[in-house]
Amino acid sequence: MGAVTGRTALLRLAPELLLFLPASRREPERPVVTDGSSTLGHHVESAGVPLTEVGPMTAGDRGVSPAYVPRPGDVVDVAAVPRPQPLPEARFLLDVHLGTLARRLRLLGLDTAYHNDMDDPALVVQANAERRVLLTQDRGLLRRRALWLGAYVRGSRPDDQLRDLLERFAPPLRPWTRCTACNGELVAASKGEVAALLEAGTRRSYDAYGRCRECGHVYWHGAHGGRLDEIVESARRWAAG
């Protein structure tokens, strides 16, 4: 446990933030040296915690911002970002490592941009230009000063990642309304309109179709529909809290 001495202040990190600390130093209390110029935000990020994951911070009985310069003897409580986190609009951009999550978000009708060949600077530019929340597991990317808003995605499995995202933002869901391939909006299509694009077995077995306005991809509730239904139903529970 840390202590406040001489020229130090004490950061008390919320339990949800400890995963960002090195495994050998995951203690909630962290003493930091005050030098009269380093900001609270600097100290928090130096510990390994991206500011995108930080909620209200208090020094004693008053709220402080990341720009606050800690003083000797300060005890600063650092909370995790509140859940659900309000958004001006639920629009997302995912980095190259989250392709499965991107497809699931589109399945749920969420406006989700994804590229499998975009570098970090380009991701920041697009996120800022389109006011999308940049989702990533790259802490360095979240610490880029130019980024307007980002979020760390917890979990290694797509199910866990999706649950984390939905519990964090509780976005309104509109399943089956977006193309999982390109993010375009789906519209109903008659069998006659899409017949030329279908295999004979599909034409015989199904009557209801949707088509992407952007790329023309055709959708129907086929053999994999049961698994997709399960994803949608789980998502509705998670988003509702």
Backbone hydrogen bonds in HBPLUS format (Angstrom, degrees):
<---DONOR---> <-ACCEPTOR-->    atom                        ^
c    i                          cat <-CA-CA->   ^        H-A-AA   ^      H-
h    n   atom  resd res      DA  || num        DHA   H-A  angle D-A-AA Bond
n    s   type  num  typ     dist DA aas  dist angle  dist       angle   num
A0008-THR N   A0005-THR O   2.72 MM   3  5.41 158.7  1.76 148.9 156.5     1
A0034-THR N   A0007-ARG O   2.78 MM  27  5.62 168.8  1.79 162.7 166.5     2
A0073-GLY N   A0008-THR O   2.89 MM  65  6.22 174.5  1.89 150.0 149.3     3
A0009-ALA N   A0032-VAL O   2.86 MM  23  5.41 155.4  1.92 154.9 163.1     4
A0032-VAL N   A0009-ALA O   2.85 MM  23  5.41 161.1  1.89 149.2 153.8     5
A0010-LEU N   A0074-ASP O   2.85 MM  64  6.22 159.8  1.89 150.9 157.6     6
A0076-VAL N   A0010-LEU O   2.76 MM  66  6.09 164.0  1.78 169.4 174.8     7
A0011-LEU N   A0030-ARG O   2.88 MM  19  5.04 173.8  1.88 138.3 140.2     8
A0030-ARG N   A0011-LEU O   2.77 MM  19  5.04 161.4  1.80 150.4 156.5     9
A0012-ARG N   A0076-VAL O   2.76 MM  64  6.01 161.0  1.79 163.9 161.7    10
A0078-VAL N   A0012-ARG O   2.85 MM  66  5.91 173.4  1.86 153.5 153.2    11
A0013-LEU N   A0028-PRO O   2.70 MM  15  4.91 158.5  1.74 154.3 153.3    12
A0014-ALA N   A0078-VAL O   2.93 MM  64  6.06 136.4  2.12 172.4 172.1    13
A0017-LEU N   A0014-ALA O   2.93 MM   3  5.56 160.0  1.97 121.6 128.1    14
A0018-LEU N   A0015-PRO O   3.21 MM   3  5.49 160.3  2.25 110.1 115.8    15
A0020-PHE N   A0017-LEU O   3.17 MM   3  5.95 161.4  2.21 120.2 125.0    16
A0021-LEU N   A0018-LEU O   3.02 MM   3  5.43 160.5  2.06 114.6 120.7    17
A0025-ARG N   A0022-PRO O   2.84 MM   3  5.41 161.5  1.88 121.6 128.0    18
A0043-HIS N   A0039-THR O   3.09 MM   4  6.49 159.1  2.14 150.2 154.9    19
A0040-LEU N   A0068-TYR O   2.59 MM  28  5.48 144.4  1.71 163.0 174.9    20
A0044-VAL N   A0040-LEU O   2.92 MM   4  6.19 161.2  1.96 157.4 162.5    21
A0041-GLY N   A0066-PRO O   2.79 MM  25  4.14 161.6  1.82 133.1 127.0    22
A0045-GLU N   A0041-GLY O   2.98 MM   4  6.14 168.2  1.99 151.5 154.8    23
A0046-SER N   A0042-HIS O   2.83 MM   4  5.94 148.5  1.93 146.7 156.3    24
A0047-ALA N   A0043-HIS O   3.13 MM   4  6.33 135.4  2.34 137.0 147.2    25
A0047-ALA N   A0044-VAL O   3.15 MM   3  5.24 132.1  2.39  95.7 108.5    26
A0049-VAL N   A0044-VAL O   3.28 MM   5  5.79 156.8  2.34 148.4 141.7    27
A0048-GLY N   A0045-GLU O   2.89 MM   3  4.98 144.5  2.02  99.6 111.1    28
A0053-GLU N   A0050-PRO O   3.00 MM   3  5.73 163.4  2.02 120.0 125.2    29
A0054-VAL N   A0051-LEU O   3.15 MM   3  5.06 166.7  2.16 106.3 110.3    30
A0081-VAL N   A0053-GLU O   3.02 MM  28  5.36 146.1  2.14 126.1 123.6    31
A0055-GLY N   A0079-ALA O   2.75 MM  24  5.03 174.3  1.76 129.2 130.7    32
A0079-ALA N   A0056-PRO O   3.11 MM  23  5.57 162.7  2.14 159.0 163.1    33
A0064-VAL N   A0057-MET O   2.86 MM   7  5.62 163.3  1.89 144.7 146.0    34
A0058-THR N   A0077-ASP O   3.04 MM  19  5.28 154.5  2.11 142.8 150.9    35
A0077-ASP N   A0058-THR O   2.81 MM  19  5.28 151.9  1.89 158.1 161.4    36
A0059-ALA N   A0062-ARG O   2.90 MM   3  5.60 156.0  1.96 168.0 166.1    37
A0062-ARG N   A0059-ALA O   3.37 MM   3  5.60 166.0  2.39 118.1 122.1    38
A0068-TYR N   A0065-SER O   3.00 MM   3  5.45 165.6  2.02 117.5 122.2    39
A0074-ASP N   A0071-ARG O   3.02 MM   3  5.59 164.9  2.04 141.3 142.3    40
A0085-GLN N   A0168-ARG O   2.56 MM  83  5.83 161.0  1.59 167.3 171.6    41
A0091-ARG N   A0089-GLU O   2.94 MM   2  5.81 122.6  2.28 112.7  96.3    42
A0133-VAL N   A0091-ARG O   2.83 MM  42  6.26 164.2  1.86 151.0 148.5    43
A0092-PHE N   A0111-ASP O   2.94 MM  19  6.31 169.9  1.95 165.0 168.3    44
A0113-ALA N   A0092-PHE O   2.87 MM  21  6.17 171.9  1.88 149.6 148.7    45
A0093-LEU N   A0133-VAL O   2.95 MM  40  5.97 152.6  2.03 147.9 142.7    46
A0135-LEU N   A0093-LEU O   2.82 MM  42  6.10 164.0  1.84 159.8 165.1    47
A0094-LEU N   A0113-ALA O   3.03 MM  19  6.45 158.7  2.08 159.8 162.9    48
A0095-ASP N   A0135-LEU O   3.27 MM  40  6.58 148.5  2.37 170.5 177.5    49
A0098-LEU N   A0095-ASP O   3.15 MM   3  5.92 170.3  2.16 130.9 131.8    50
A0102-ALA N   A0098-LEU O   2.98 MM   4  6.24 153.2  2.06 148.7 156.8    51
A0103-ARG N   A0099-GLY O   3.10 MM   4  6.43 157.5  2.16 150.2 154.5    52
A0104-ARG N   A0100-THR O   3.12 MM   4  6.41 152.9  2.19 146.5 153.9    53
A0105-LEU N   A0101-LEU O   2.93 MM   4  6.19 155.1  1.99 153.7 160.4    54
A0106-ARG N   A0102-ALA O   3.05 MM   4  6.30 157.4  2.10 150.0 155.9    55
A0107-LEU N   A0103-ARG O   2.94 MM   4  6.16 151.4  2.02 141.6 149.9    56
A0108-LEU N   A0104-ARG O   3.13 MM   4  6.41 139.8  2.30 139.0 148.6    57
A0108-LEU N   A0105-LEU O   3.13 MM   3  5.12 126.9  2.43  93.1 106.6    58
A0110-LEU N   A0105-LEU O   3.00 MM   5  5.41 162.1  2.03 152.7 147.6    59
A0109-GLY N   A0106-ARG O   2.86 MM   3  4.97 161.1  1.89 110.3 115.0    60
A0176-TRP N   A0107-LEU O   2.96 MM  69  5.64 158.2  2.01 159.8 160.2    61
A0174-ARG N   A0108-LEU O   2.80 MM  66  5.57 152.2  1.87 153.6 152.3    62
A0123-LEU N   A0119-ASP O   3.04 MM   4  6.32 150.6  2.13 152.3 161.6    63
A0124-VAL N   A0120-ASP O   3.09 MM   4  6.40 159.8  2.13 159.1 163.2    64
A0125-VAL N   A0121-PRO O   3.06 MM   4  6.34 159.0  2.10 147.2 153.0    65
A0126-GLN N   A0122-ALA O   2.98 MM   4  6.22 165.6  2.00 152.2 155.1    66
A0127-ALA N   A0123-LEU O   2.88 MM   4  6.04 167.9  1.89 154.1 158.0    67
A0128-ASN N   A0124-VAL O   2.98 MM   4  6.09 163.1  2.01 150.8 155.0    68
A0129-ALA N   A0125-VAL O   2.93 MM   4  6.03 164.0  1.96 150.5 155.5    69
A0130-GLU N   A0126-GLN O   2.92 MM   4  5.92 161.2  1.96 155.1 158.6    70
A0131-ARG N   A0127-ALA O   2.92 MM   4  5.46 107.1  2.46 131.0 145.0    71
A0132-ARG N   A0127-ALA O   2.92 MM   5  4.67 152.9  2.00 131.8 139.8    72
A0134-LEU N   A0149-LEU O   3.17 MM  15  6.50 170.8  2.18 141.2 139.9    73
A0151-ALA N   A0134-LEU O   2.89 MM  17  6.27 145.0  2.01 162.8 159.1    74
A0136-THR N   A0151-ALA O   3.21 MM  15  6.57 158.2  2.26 164.2 169.1    75
A0153-VAL N   A0136-THR O   2.96 MM  17  5.75 154.3  2.03 138.5 145.2    76
A0141-LEU N   A0138-ASP O   3.16 MM   3  5.39 124.4  2.48 100.8 113.8    77
A0142-LEU N   A0138-ASP O   3.30 MM   4  6.71 150.8  2.39 146.0 153.7    78
A0143-ARG N   A0139-ARG O   3.13 MM   4  6.41 128.5  2.41 139.8 153.2    79
A0143-ARG N   A0140-GLY O   3.17 MM   3  5.13 137.3  2.36  93.8 105.8    80
A0144-ARG N   A0141-LEU O   3.30 MM   3  5.56 166.7  2.32 108.9 111.9    81
A0147-LEU N   A0144-ARG O   3.17 MM   3  5.74 154.5  2.24 115.5 122.3    82
A0160-ASP N   A0157-ARG O   3.02 MM   3  5.32 114.8  2.47 105.7 120.8    83
A0161-GLN N   A0157-ARG O   2.92 MM   4  6.20 159.7  1.96 158.7 165.5    84
A0162-LEU N   A0158-PRO O   2.87 MM   4  6.00 161.2  1.91 150.8 155.3    85
A0163-ARG N   A0159-ASP O   3.01 MM   4  6.22 162.9  2.04 147.1 151.9    86
A0164-ASP N   A0160-ASP O   2.97 MM   4  6.13 161.1  2.00 147.0 152.3    87
A0165-LEU N   A0161-GLN O   3.01 MM   4  6.23 163.1  2.04 150.0 154.1    88
A0166-LEU N   A0162-LEU O   2.96 MM   4  6.16 166.4  1.98 156.4 159.8    89
A0167-GLU N   A0163-ARG O   2.91 MM   4  6.00 159.3  1.95 152.3 157.9    90
A0168-ARG N   A0164-ASP O   2.97 MM   4  6.04 144.9  2.10 142.4 152.1    91
A0169-PHE N   A0165-LEU O   3.09 MM   4  6.27 162.6  2.12 151.5 154.6    92
A0170-ALA N   A0166-LEU O   2.73 MM   4  4.94 143.9  1.85 131.7 142.1    93
A0186-LEU N   A0177-THR O   2.91 MM   9  5.14 163.7  1.94 130.3 130.0    94
A0179-CYS N   A0184-GLY O   2.70 MM   5  5.16 159.3  1.75 155.3 161.1    95
A0183-ASN N   A0179-CYS O   2.88 MM   4  4.80 146.2  2.00 132.0 139.7    96
A0213-ARG N   A0185-GLU O   2.91 MM  28  5.81 169.3  1.92 169.7 170.6    97
A0187-VAL N   A0211-ARG O   2.93 MM  24  5.45 155.8  1.99 142.6 148.8    98
A0211-ARG N   A0187-VAL O   2.78 MM  24  5.45 155.0  1.85 154.2 162.6    99
A0189-ALA N   A0209-TYR O   3.01 MM  20  5.34 161.9  2.04 132.3 129.3   100
A0193-GLU N   A0190-SER O   3.08 MM   3  5.27 125.4  2.39  99.3 112.6   101
A0195-ALA N   A0191-LYS O   2.79 MM   4  5.47 118.0  2.18 148.7 163.2   102
A0197-LEU N   A0194-VAL O   2.83 MM   3  5.47 154.5  1.90 123.2 131.4   103
A0198-LEU N   A0195-ALA O   3.13 MM   3  5.36 168.8  2.14 114.4 117.8   104
A0202-THR N   A0199-GLU O   3.10 MM   3  5.30 121.2  2.46 101.3 115.7   105
A0203-ARG N   A0199-GLU O   3.07 MM   4  6.42 160.7  2.11 157.2 162.5   106
A0204-ARG N   A0200-ALA O   3.07 MM   4  6.35 153.3  2.15 149.0 155.9   107
A0205-SER N   A0201-GLY O   3.08 MM   4  6.17 143.6  2.22 140.0 149.4   108
A0205-SER N   A0202-THR O   3.15 MM   3  5.13 122.1  2.50  94.0 108.5   109
A0206-TYR N   A0202-THR O   3.05 MM   4  5.96 150.8  2.14 159.2 161.2   110
A0210-GLY N   A0219-TYR O   2.92 MM   9  4.99 153.2  1.99 137.1 142.2   111
A0219-TYR N   A0210-GLY O   2.75 MM   9  4.99 163.6  1.78 148.3 149.8   112
A0212-CYS N   A0217-HIS O   2.92 MM   5  5.29 154.9  1.99 146.1 154.4   113
A0216-GLY N   A0212-CYS O   3.07 MM   4  4.70 136.2  2.27 117.8 127.8   114
A0222-GLY N   A0220-TRP O   3.02 MM   2  5.67 120.4  2.39 110.3  93.9   115
A0225-GLY N   A0222-GLY O   2.96 MM   3  5.29 161.8  1.99 116.4 120.5   116
A0228-LEU N   A0224-HIS O   3.28 MM   4  6.59 162.7  2.31 153.3 158.4   117
A0229-ASP N   A0225-GLY O   2.80 MM   4  6.00 152.4  1.88 149.9 157.8   118
A0230-GLU N   A0226-GLY O   3.06 MM   4  6.36 149.6  2.16 144.0 151.6   119
A0231-ILE N   A0227-ARG O   3.11 MM   4  6.47 154.3  2.18 146.4 152.6   120
A0232-VAL N   A0228-LEU O   2.99 MM   4  6.28 160.3  2.03 152.3 157.3   121
A0233-GLU N   A0229-ASP O   2.93 MM   4  6.16 164.9  1.95 153.5 157.2   122
A0234-SER N   A0230-GLU O   2.97 MM   4  6.12 163.9  2.00 151.0 155.5   123
A0235-ALA N   A0231-ILE O   2.94 MM   4  6.05 156.7  2.00 145.0 152.1   124
A0236-ARG N   A0232-VAL O   2.99 MM   4  6.26 152.9  2.06 149.4 156.0   125
A0237-ARG N   A0233-GLU O   3.26 MM   4  6.55 153.7  2.33 143.9 149.9   126
A0238-TRP N   A0234-SER O   2.99 MM   4  6.31 164.0  2.02 155.2 159.4   127
A0239-ALA N   A0235-ALA O   2.85 MM   4  5.99 166.0  1.87 156.3 160.0   128
A0240-ALA N   A0236-ARG O   3.16 MM   4  6.15 142.7  2.31 136.2 145.0   129
A0241-GLY N   A0238-TRP O   3.11 MM   3  5.20 148.6  2.21  99.9 109.6   130
